[in-house]
Amino acid sequence: MAARLSILQLGKGAIGSALVDQVAARRQALKGRLGVDLVYVGIAGRSAGAFAPGGLDLARWRAEVEAGAGLDGRRLL
């Protein structure tokens, strides 16, 4: 059984979005090779963000983040 590693990423610009896409592309390989399941639970930028304790759908993370525009992190605590 793979160990779950939850990721909360602040930054979704050029570098941040490239990192999310790389993790999405290699997630299954990392799970099989290292026994670690990388799960994004949150991604946020200056104007929008999304948080899902169960994990974001990395196939559509951009839409999920933009749909969460105005997300106030203080309400999540």
The 8 nearest C-alpha neighbors of each residue, nearest first, counted from 0:
[[1, 2, 34, 35, 30, 3, 36, 31],
 [2, 0, 34, 35, 36, 3, 30, 31],
 [1, 3, 35, 36, 34, 4, 0, 30],
 [2, 4, 36, 35, 37, 1, 5, 38],
 [3, 5, 37, 36, 38, 6, 2, 35],
 [6, 4, 38, 39, 40, 37, 3, 7],
 [7, 5, 39, 40, 38, 8, 4, 41],
 [8, 6, 41, 40, 42, 39, 9, 5],
 [7, 9, 42, 41, 10, 6, 43, 39],
 [10, 8, 43, 42, 44, 7, 11, 15],
 [9, 11, 44, 15, 43, 12, 8, 42],
 [10, 12, 15, 16, 44, 43, 13, 9],
 [11, 13, 15, 14, 16, 10, 44, 17],
 [12, 14, 16, 15, 17, 11, 18, 10],
 [15, 13, 17, 16, 12, 18, 11, 10],
 [16, 14, 11, 18, 12, 10, 17, 13],
 [15, 17, 11, 19, 18, 13, 14, 12],
 [18, 16, 20, 14, 15, 19, 21, 13],
 [17, 19, 21, 15, 16, 20, 22, 14],
 [20, 18, 16, 22, 21, 17, 23, 15],
 [19, 21, 23, 17, 18, 22, 24, 16],
 [22, 20, 18, 24, 23, 19, 17, 25],
 [21, 23, 19, 25, 24, 26, 20, 18],
 [24, 22, 20, 26, 21, 25, 57, 19],
 [23, 25, 21, 22, 26, 20, 27, 28],
 [26, 24, 22, 28, 23, 27, 29, 21],
 [27, 25, 29, 23, 22, 28, 24, 30],
 [26, 28, 30, 29, 25, 31, 36, 24],
 [27, 29, 31, 25, 30, 26, 32, 33],
 [30, 28, 32, 26, 33, 31, 27, 25],
 [29, 31, 34, 35, 27, 36, 28, 33],
 [32, 30, 28, 29, 34, 33, 27, 35],
 [31, 33, 29, 30, 34, 28, 35, 27],
 [34, 32, 29, 35, 30, 31, 28, 1],
 [33, 35, 1, 30, 31, 32, 2, 36],
 [36, 34, 30, 2, 1, 33, 3, 37],
 [35, 37, 3, 30, 1, 2, 4, 38],
 [38, 36, 4, 5, 3, 35, 26, 39],
 [39, 37, 5, 54, 6, 4, 40, 36],
 [40, 38, 6, 54, 41, 55, 5, 7],
 [41, 39, 54, 51, 52, 50, 7, 6],
 [40, 42, 50, 7, 49, 39, 8, 51],
 [43, 41, 8, 48, 49, 7, 9, 50],
 [44, 42, 48, 9, 47, 10, 49, 11],
 [43, 45, 10, 11, 47, 46, 9, 48],
 [46, 44, 47, 43, 10, 48, 9, 11],
 [45, 47, 44, 68, 69, 48, 43, 70],
 [48, 46, 68, 44, 69, 65, 67, 43],
 [47, 49, 43, 64, 67, 42, 70, 44],
 [48, 50, 64, 67, 41, 42, 63, 43],
 [49, 51, 41, 40, 52, 42, 48, 55],
 [50, 52, 40, 54, 53, 55, 41, 49],
 [53, 51, 40, 54, 50, 41, 55, 5],
 [54, 52, 51, 40, 55, 38, 39, 50],
 [55, 53, 40, 51, 39, 52, 38, 56],
 [54, 56, 39, 40, 51, 57, 60, 53],
 [55, 57, 58, 59, 60, 54, 63, 39],
 [58, 56, 60, 59, 55, 23, 19, 20],
 [57, 59, 56, 60, 23, 61, 55, 20],
 [60, 58, 57, 61, 62, 56, 63, 55],
 [59, 61, 57, 63, 62, 56, 58, 64],
 [60, 62, 64, 63, 59, 65, 57, 58],
 [63, 61, 65, 64, 60, 59, 66, 67],
 [62, 64, 60, 66, 61, 65, 49, 67],
 [63, 65, 48, 49, 67, 61, 66, 62],
 [64, 66, 62, 67, 68, 63, 47, 61],
 [67, 65, 63, 64, 68, 62, 49, 47],
 [66, 68, 64, 49, 65, 48, 70, 47],
 [69, 67, 47, 65, 70, 66, 48, 46],
 [68, 70, 47, 71, 67, 46, 48, 66],
 [71, 69, 68, 67, 48, 72, 47, 49],
 [70, 72, 73, 74, 69, 75, 48, 68],
 [73, 71, 75, 74, 70, 76, 48, 50],
 [72, 74, 75, 71, 76, 70, 69, 50],
 [75, 73, 72, 76, 71, 70, 50, 69],
 [74, 76, 72, 73, 71, 50, 70, 51],
 [75, 74, 73, 72, 71, 50, 70, 52]]
